[in-house]
Amino acid sequence: MVGIDQVLEKLSTVIDPDLKKDIVSMGMIKDLELNDGNLKFTLELTTPACPFNVEIEDDVRKAIADISELKNFDLKVTAKVMEGRSLDDDTGMATVKNIIGVASGKGGVGKSTVSLNLALALQQTGAKVGLLDADIYGPSIPLMLGMKDGSMEVEDNKLQPADVHGLKVVSFGFFADQSNQAAIYRGPIISGILKQFLVDTNWSDLDYLIVDLPPGTGDIPLTLAQTIPITGILVVTTPQDVASYVAVKAVSMFEKLNVPIIGVVENMSHFVCPNCDDKHYIFGEGGAKKISEQFKMPFLGEIPLNSGIMSGSDLGKPIMMTNPDSPSAEAFRKSAKNIAAQCSIIASKLQEEMASEGSSETSDKEPTTESTPEPTTTQT
């Protein structure tokens, strides 16, 4: 008669393509019950935006199909986002599992448009997502969301983010008249505003907080890197050599600060002819891939040049909401899944480091056995 050990042995042959580990040792098998040949359990993915969710589920079903003694099999698939940053800091942001800074070396590469649509793409997978517009001098997210006259409330000395399309949104644009006022502040004040937006905001429980940084390597990117533990930095560039050349400076800065680089996304990568479907590389080709190869970091996606993306941003109608089936929206969706996968990889490495530190601290006291997540099982 089939037993739980046989089931787990079969499931341990299923490898997560991103984490390069089997799903049993990763603790992705939950509530396993085996009753007289009737098997059921939950497969808990590391993120609802997992790019290999279909493949992993198929591999699980194939592995179980090899057990001929089973009568019935009931599989439930869920997701729980892994924590890609240290949550034991005292900044008050322990409810945010992953903080992703979106940076660029120069302006004009569409970084804010990419930040917004990636946030929406992650939210549409079922993840809880926040968006912080950290460009104090030129906040653009409220305009892109159709909230030019929007505002935020303060309750119990905490900022309450605006709720837009399911996103928790904070922006300096909610506090300033964007039509005719310029933000004229020195660096220390700018840094103070960002710190308030980060730690004095009621973000509640978030899987991902996307931070849209201003271009360059100034005070705000430095403040983000030095104020709180973050998951990593996403670099946005365009294909031109000049854009990729400047983006390299941003990558170098964060590497010096020991901040992980999640990867690079190329915006305005190419134009697809609507009549012939041919790709035209109007701004050159391969800028982001050169950065990826130079710094040995993942190339996470390419967003095509599309007038609908630009006009949608100007009208407060992001393409992920107005045309979710378009090739551009699909490109954002694919990039978002790749970003989520990299966050899971970073989270897995962080868990290994914490486990290693914990075992080294106790090694001088008494022998211990390093624990791995065990599936909860029941057999009758």
Summary of the structure (lengths in Angstrom):
residues: 380
radius of gyration: 22.6
end to end distance: 11.7
largest distance: 76.3
contacts: 1276
relative contact order: 0.16
helix: 36%
strand: 22%
